[in-house]
Every structure is written in C-alpha cells, then in structure tokens.
Amino acid sequence: MIQVQEADFDAAALTAELRARTGAQAGALVTFTGYVRDFSPDRPTDTLYLEHYPGMCERELDTIAATARQRWNLAGTVIVHRVGALSREAQIVFVATASAHRGDAFRGCEYIIDALKTRAPFWKRETLASGERFWVEQRQADDDRTQAWDAGGSPKEQP
C-alpha cells in the first residue's frame, strides 16, 4: 500500500491492516512513524510544508517498496506520506514492513525510510516560529546511507 495524502493517518489502523493482510506469513512487523520536529533546539519550527510530484512520487515509492520486498523477503509493506502544511509535532510519514523473521522486517523498514528520504520527489519548506522560511536541503548523511544500501550493505549508525 502506497498513499500520499494531506490527511493525517492512524498508525494503529495501518498496522492492523498490514497484519490482517499478511496473516500467518508474518512473524514480525516493524513500523516507523516520523514527526515534524523543531529545526534545532534554539530555532523552533512553526510549520513544515511538503510538496511532491504527483504520480512520479507514488511510482518511486512503489519502486522502493518493491526493492525492499525482493531484497528482504517481506510479506508486505505500507508507506503513507503526508503533504501540505503540517504543524510542529504532526505525523509526516509511516512505514511498515512484515516478514517471517524480524531481521528482514527491521532492515526492510530502515531501507525504505532511508531510500524515501533521498529518492522520492518531496520538497520541504520550513517556517520557524521567528517567521524565517527556507527550503530544507538534503543531508549528505542521508545520501550516504542510501548509497550504502545500494552497495549491498547496510549503513553505519548515523543520526
């Protein structure tokens, strides 16, 4: 399941849907939920505005999920990503993976969120409480993590 939407999502309902869909095939289910956080401790965020390239974005998310399912023998995946204006502490993204074994579920989920951050056509504009506005640039550490996955390994721990 791939969804890009403005509306908030219910992580528990999405988890239950994946569990019902994968049934006895899945001995492990891993989820990740991302939230709008402050830009930095001394520069609080007011809103985060996310834009995407409709159609192209969903296709890229589907490709990322398919790659994860093949690489780690996942029984199912879910990706929900919000767009539009999001307030501080709002949910942004939900990723879930189900597999017969926990290792595949963990690695698949981690891969999906890493690849999503560097490959899916989303653009983020941050507005701070001070009124300052700017487009968020991709971090080199995120690109490095995706490249490590692409090289057949897994990334080293990074923030």
Order of alpha helices (4+ residues) and beta strands (2+ residues): beta-alpha-beta-beta-alpha-beta-beta-beta-alpha-beta-beta-alpha
